[in-house]
């Protein structure tokens, strides 16, 4: 009798694998825009503009600016991508001028207010251009996925995620967009994923999560029963420790989703 009663379990699993997901959730930064963490992209823009920084030197300025953005619910809600980037770069500059490496502080001081404004403008322009170029490529991918899947975005963002998605002409492709500042829940808290699933009206086992962070995207989604796909560009965060069974797949860029046979 034992083998007879244990048989249904693998049958259910097999059907789940054959049918594939009904919905795909995406992270935004480092996933929908470009397969590169915002810290590394900002750092590249600083270097391209002529300000040399090591990653560990810039990390604190980046983290502080991000924290300040999250700490101002409502004040950034109406900003587009350019306005948001100006805010973040402005806060990064403030940190670097106050607590950055000596050589960076001296360089920023010597160039004066107008020089700093020009430098900030170069960094902002470069970052925004890169981001919209990445979003344009991703929009074409979403257009191919849309007929087969419900699509959602779950992002730790600043209150203006829907505006940025609209600027990228993605608003009609996305069924649900959850901005952590708007809903008051930040990844990796599983409640933000549960809220997205509820709004999409799908079960966790019927959805896949695509993101560039093991700790914030893949692990919490996996624990809920979702399939997980890691965009692995080689820029793993300090909290992204290996977890058994996570992710289900790794891809190098978003377009590889189109080749997956669910």
C-alpha positions in Angstrom: 0.0 0.0 0.0 2.9 2.4 0.7 4.1 2.8 -2.9 0.5 3.2 -4.2 -0.2 6.1 -1.8 3.1 7.9 -2.4 2.7 7.9 -6.2 0.6 11.1 -6.6 3.3 13.5 -5.3 5.7 13.2 -8.3 2.8 13.4 -10.7 1.8 16.8 -9.3 5.3 18.0 -9.6 5.6 16.8 -13.2 2.4 18.6 -14.2 3.6 21.8 -12.5 6.9 21.6 -14.5 5.1 20.9 -17.8 2.5 23.7 -17.5 5.0 26.4 -16.6 4.4 29.7 -14.9 1.4 31.9 -15.6 3.2 35.0 -14.3 6.7 36.5 -14.2 7.8 39.1 -11.7 10.8 41.3 -12.4 13.1 43.4 -10.2 13.8 46.8 -11.8 17.3 48.1 -11.2 20.0 45.7 -12.5 17.3 43.6 -14.2 14.8 45.5 -16.4 17.2 48.4 -17.1 20.6 46.7 -17.5 22.2 43.5 -16.1 24.4 45.6 -13.8 23.9 46.8 -10.3 23.3 50.6 -10.0 26.3 51.0 -7.7 28.6 49.7 -10.5 26.9 51.7 -13.2 27.1 54.9 -11.2 30.7 54.2 -10.5 31.4 53.7 -14.2 29.7 57.1 -14.9 31.9 58.8 -12.3 35.0 57.4 -13.8 33.9 58.2 -17.4 33.4 61.8 -16.2 37.0 61.9 -14.9 36.6 61.3 -11.1 38.5 58.2 -10.1 37.0 56.2 -7.3 37.5 52.6 -6.0 34.3 50.6 -5.6 34.7 50.4 -1.8 35.2 54.1 -1.7 32.0 54.8 -3.6 30.0 52.1 -1.9 29.4 54.3 1.2 28.3 57.3 -0.8 25.9 55.2 -2.9 24.4 53.5 0.2 23.9 56.8 2.0 22.2 58.4 -1.0 19.9 55.3 -1.4 19.0 55.4 2.3 18.2 59.1 2.1 16.0 58.5 -0.9 14.0 55.7 0.9 13.7 57.9 4.0 11.7 60.6 2.1 8.4 58.9 1.2 6.3 61.2 -1.0 9.0 63.7 -1.8 10.3 61.8 -4.8 6.9 60.5 -6.1 6.6 62.9 -9.0 10.1 62.6 -10.3 11.0 60.9 -13.6 14.3 59.0 -14.0 16.4 62.1 -14.7 15.0 63.9 -11.6 15.6 60.8 -9.4 19.1 60.5 -10.7 19.9 64.1 -10.0 18.7 63.6 -6.4 20.9 60.5 -5.9 24.0 62.0 -7.5 23.5 65.2 -5.4 23.4 63.1 -2.2 26.4 61.1 -3.3 28.3 64.3 -3.9 27.3 65.6 -0.4 28.7 62.4 1.2 31.9 62.4 -0.9 32.6 66.1 0.0 32.0 65.4 3.7 33.5 61.9 4.2 35.0 60.7 0.9 38.7 59.9 0.4 41.0 62.9 0.8 41.9 63.0 -2.9 38.2 63.0 -4.0 37.3 65.7 -1.4 40.1 67.9 -2.6 39.2 67.4 -6.2 35.6 68.3 -5.7 36.5 71.3 -3.6 39.0 72.6 -6.2 36.6 72.5 -9.1 34.1 74.8 -7.3 30.4 74.9 -7.4 30.1 75.4 -11.2 32.6 72.6 -11.8 30.8 70.2 -9.5 27.5 71.1 -11.3 29.1 70.3 -14.7 30.5 67.0 -13.3 27.2 66.0 -11.8 25.5 66.8 -15.1 27.8 64.5 -17.0 27.2 61.7 -14.5 23.4 62.1 -14.5 23.3 62.3 -18.3 25.4 59.2 -18.8 23.4 57.2 -16.2 20.0 58.2 -17.6 21.1 57.5 -21.2 22.3 54.0 -20.3 19.2 53.2 -18.3 16.8 54.2 -21.1 18.8 52.3 -23.6 18.5 49.2 -21.4 14.8 49.7 -20.8 14.2 50.0 -24.6 15.8 46.6 -25.1 13.8 45.1 -22.3 10.6 46.5 -23.6 11.0 44.5 -26.8 11.5 41.4 -24.6 8.4 42.1 -22.5 6.4 42.6 -25.7 7.2 39.0 -26.7 6.5 37.6 -23.2 3.2 39.5 -22.7 0.9 37.3 -24.8 2.0 34.3 -22.7 2.4 35.6 -19.2 1.1 38.1 -16.7 3.9 40.5 -15.9 4.8 42.4 -12.8 7.6 44.4 -11.3 8.6 44.2 -7.6 11.3 46.8 -6.7 12.9 48.5 -3.8 12.3 52.0 -5.2 11.6 55.6 -4.3 7.9 56.1 -4.9 8.1 56.9 -8.6 8.5 53.5 -10.1 5.3 53.8 -12.2 6.4 57.1 -13.6 9.8 55.6 -14.7 8.0 52.6 -16.3 5.7 55.0 -18.1 8.7 57.0 -19.4 10.0 53.7 -20.7 6.6 53.0 -22.4 6.2 49.8 -20.3 3.1 50.7 -18.4 0.8 48.8 -20.8 3.0 45.7 -20.6 3.1 45.6 -16.8 0.0 44.2 -15.0 1.3 45.0 -11.5 4.1 47.4 -10.3 5.0 47.4 -6.6 7.2 50.2 -5.4 8.5 49.4 -1.9 8.2 53.0 -0.8 4.6 53.2 -1.9 3.5 49.9 -0.2 5.8 50.3 2.8 7.4 46.9 2.4 11.0 46.4 1.2 12.5 43.2 -0.2 13.5 40.7 1.0 10.3 40.9 3.1 8.2 38.1 1.5 5.0 40.2 2.0 5.8 42.3 -1.0 6.0 39.2 -3.2 2.8 37.9 -1.7 1.1 41.2 -2.4 2.2 41.1 -6.1 0.9 37.5 -6.4 -2.4 38.5 -4.9 -2.9 41.4 -7.3 -1.9 39.2 -10.2 -4.3 36.5 -8.9 -1.8 33.7 -9.2 -0.4 31.2 -6.7 3.3 31.3 -5.9 3.9 28.0 -7.7 2.4 29.6 -10.8 4.9 32.4 -10.9 8.6 33.0 -11.5 10.8 35.8 -10.1 13.6 37.3 -12.2 16.2 39.5 -10.4 19.9 40.2 -10.0 20.0 39.6 -6.2 20.0 36.2 -4.5 19.3 37.7 -1.1 16.6 40.2 -2.1 14.9 38.5 -5.1 15.6 34.8 -5.4 15.8 33.5 -1.8 12.5 35.1 -0.5 10.7 34.1 -3.7 12.0 30.6 -3.5 10.8 30.3 0.1 7.3 31.2 -1.1 7.3 28.4 -3.7 8.1 30.6 -6.8 10.6 29.6 -9.5 13.6 31.8 -9.4 15.9 33.1 -12.2 19.1 35.0 -11.3 20.5 37.5 -13.7 24.2 36.8 -13.0 26.4 39.6 -14.3 29.2 38.8 -11.8 28.4 41.7 -9.5 27.2 39.7 -6.5 26.4 41.7 -3.3 27.8 40.9 0.1 24.6 39.3 1.2 24.3 37.1 -1.8 25.6 33.9 -0.3 25.0 30.6 -2.0 21.7 28.9 -1.0 20.9 25.3 -1.9 18.4 25.1 -4.7 18.5 28.8 -5.4 18.2 30.0 -8.1 16.4 27.5 -10.4 18.2 29.0 -13.4 20.9 31.6 -14.1 20.9 33.8 -17.1 23.4 36.5 -18.3 20.9 38.9 -19.8 17.1 39.3 -19.9 16.8 38.2 -23.6 17.7 34.6 -22.5 14.3 34.4 -21.0 12.9 34.0 -24.5 14.8 30.8 -25.0 13.6 29.1 -21.8 11.3 26.1 -22.3 9.2 26.3 -19.2 
